[in-house]
Amino acid sequence: MIKVLLIDDHTLVRAAVRQLLLKVQGIEIIGEAGTGDEGVKLARELHPDMVLLDIKLPDITGLEVITRLLRTDPRIKIIILSSSKNDLYPRRALDAGAQGYLSKDVSKEELVRAIKAAKAGQQVINPLIASRLALAKIDEKVPDLWSLLGNKEFEVMMMTVRSVPIKEIADRLHINHKTIHSYRCRIFEKLKVENDVDLTLLAIRDGLITADEAS
């Protein structure tokens, strides 16, 4: 039996995935969470074999969740289920240790196959996403500005452009607020921006967030 934990902030998405997998032999949904922090805590309690994870969450991103889950139990297999069209997320998620990356419009059959394949140690990626990643890898004409940031810097950046206060960022990431200031300085230097407004406009331009998410 493959024990699955769902982490997604949309109740309807969790309900839809749960319904899809309800009667699938060999797969059991053992829990669900609406935030990254809650999901990590549940994983520590329930010991899932598999986590189906949204990349965008209201507290921390799926990238931070991947790091924390694998730190808790390196054997956990993680598949990202995302509606994001930004090619930056699949690369970072896979580099962080995710076993797969799927779009939320996959069919029941595709999802079940992916779960079983990931549990067996295979990497699972949507064909469209895989082709875009391959094209991006060989296209050296367009430098990836965001690749200059480490995962923790990227996490701080994403919270900053969503107007999360520094103290709250420190609390969410469980690090000192002085460390957050250091991360911010490095982010500004690497991306060659001078303030939060410039950083936010850059993130909106490249599709990391929408204008509504920044307000």
C-alpha positions in Angstrom: 0.0 0.0 0.0 1.3 3.4 -1.0 0.5 5.9 1.8 -0.1 9.4 0.3 -0.2 12.8 1.9 -1.8 15.8 0.0 -0.5 19.3 0.6 -2.4 22.0 -1.3 -4.1 25.2 -0.1 -7.1 24.7 -2.4 -9.8 22.6 -0.7 -11.4 21.7 -4.0 -8.2 20.5 -5.4 -7.6 18.3 -2.4 -11.1 16.9 -2.6 -10.7 16.2 -6.4 -7.4 14.4 -5.9 -8.8 12.4 -3.0 -11.9 11.4 -5.0 -9.7 10.4 -8.0 -7.6 8.1 -5.8 -10.4 6.9 -3.4 -10.9 3.5 -5.0 -7.5 2.9 -6.5 -6.1 -0.4 -5.3 -2.8 -0.1 -3.6 -3.0 3.7 -2.9 -4.4 5.3 0.3 -4.8 9.0 1.2 -3.7 9.1 4.8 -3.9 12.9 5.4 -4.1 16.4 3.8 -2.9 19.9 4.7 -3.6 23.4 3.4 -0.2 24.9 4.3 3.4 23.9 3.9 4.2 24.0 7.7 1.1 21.9 8.5 2.0 19.4 5.8 5.5 19.0 7.2 4.1 18.4 10.7 1.6 15.9 9.4 4.4 14.0 7.5 6.3 13.7 10.7 3.3 12.2 12.4 1.9 10.0 9.6 5.1 8.8 7.8 3.7 8.9 4.2 5.4 7.0 1.4 4.4 9.7 -1.1 3.5 13.4 -0.9 1.5 15.2 -3.6 2.5 18.8 -3.2 1.5 22.1 -4.7 4.5 24.4 -5.5 2.7 27.6 -4.4 1.4 27.6 -0.8 0.3 30.5 1.4 3.1 30.3 3.9 6.2 28.7 2.4 6.8 27.5 -1.1 6.8 23.9 -2.1 10.6 24.1 -2.5 11.0 24.7 1.2 8.5 21.9 1.9 10.6 19.5 -0.2 13.7 20.4 1.8 12.0 19.9 5.1 10.3 16.7 4.1 13.5 15.1 2.9 15.3 16.3 5.9 12.7 14.5 8.0 12.7 11.3 5.9 14.9 11.0 2.8 12.9 8.0 1.7 9.7 10.1 1.1 8.8 10.4 -2.6 7.5 13.8 -3.6 5.5 14.7 -6.7 4.6 18.3 -7.4 1.1 18.9 -8.7 1.0 22.5 -10.0 -0.9 24.8 -12.3 2.1 27.1 -12.7 3.3 27.6 -16.2 6.7 29.0 -15.1 9.5 26.7 -16.2 11.6 27.9 -13.2 9.6 25.9 -10.7 10.1 22.4 -12.2 13.9 22.9 -12.4 14.1 24.0 -8.8 11.7 21.4 -7.5 13.6 18.5 -9.2 17.0 19.9 -8.1 15.6 20.1 -4.5 14.8 16.4 -4.6 11.2 16.1 -5.9 10.6 12.8 -7.7 8.3 14.3 -10.2 6.4 17.3 -11.6 2.9 17.1 -13.0 0.3 19.7 -14.1 -3.0 19.6 -12.3 -4.9 18.7 -15.4 -3.4 15.2 -15.6 -5.9 12.3 -15.9 -6.6 9.8 -13.2 -4.7 7.2 -15.1 -1.7 9.4 -15.5 -1.7 10.4 -11.8 -1.9 6.7 -10.7 0.9 5.7 -13.1 3.0 8.6 -11.8 2.5 7.7 -8.2 3.4 4.0 -8.7 6.4 5.0 -10.9 7.7 7.5 -8.4 7.3 5.0 -5.6 9.5 2.7 -7.6 12.2 5.4 -7.9 11.4 6.6 -11.4 11.3 10.3 -12.2 7.9 11.4 -13.5 7.4 14.6 -15.5 4.6 15.8 -17.8 5.8 15.4 -21.4 5.1 19.1 -22.1 7.0 20.2 -19.1 9.9 17.8 -19.9 10.2 19.2 -23.4 10.2 22.8 -22.2 12.9 21.9 -19.7 15.0 20.2 -22.4 14.6 23.3 -24.7 15.5 25.7 -21.9 18.6 23.6 -21.1 20.0 23.9 -24.6 19.0 27.5 -25.1 22.0 29.4 -24.0 20.9 32.7 -25.5 18.6 33.4 -22.6 20.4 33.5 -19.2 18.4 32.4 -16.2 18.6 35.3 -13.8 16.8 33.5 -11.0 19.3 30.6 -11.1 21.7 32.9 -9.4 19.7 32.5 -6.2 20.0 29.5 -3.9 16.8 27.8 -2.7 16.8 29.7 0.6 17.4 33.0 -1.1 14.6 32.2 -3.6 12.3 31.4 -0.7 13.1 34.8 1.0 12.7 36.5 -2.3 9.2 35.0 -2.9 8.0 36.1 0.5 9.5 39.5 0.0 7.7 40.2 -3.2 4.4 39.0 -1.6 5.0 41.8 1.0 5.6 39.4 3.9 7.2 41.3 6.8 10.8 40.4 7.7 10.0 39.1 11.1 7.3 36.8 9.7 9.7 35.5 7.0 12.1 34.7 9.8 9.4 32.9 11.8 8.2 30.9 8.8 11.7 29.8 7.8 12.8 29.3 11.5 15.9 31.5 11.1 17.1 34.7 12.7 15.8 38.0 11.3 19.3 39.2 10.9 20.0 36.3 8.6 17.0 37.4 6.5 18.6 40.8 6.2 21.8 39.1 4.9 19.8 37.0 2.4 18.0 40.2 1.2 21.3 42.0 0.6 22.6 39.0 -1.4 19.4 38.8 -3.4 19.6 42.5 -4.3 23.2 42.3 -5.2 22.8 39.2 -7.4 19.7 40.5 -9.2 21.1 44.0 -9.4 18.0 45.6 -7.9 17.9 48.4 -5.3 14.7 47.8 -3.3 11.6 45.7 -2.8 9.7 47.5 -5.5 12.3 46.7 -8.2 12.4 43.1 -7.0 8.7 42.8 -7.1 8.4 44.2 -10.6 11.1 41.8 -11.8 9.2 38.8 -10.3 6.0 40.0 -11.9 7.7 40.5 -15.3 9.1 36.9 -15.2 5.8 35.4 -14.1 6.8 34.2 -10.6 3.9 36.1 -9.1 0.9 38.1 -10.3 0.3 41.7 -9.5 -2.6 40.6 -7.2 -0.2 38.3 -5.3 2.2 41.3 -4.7 -0.5 43.6 -3.3 
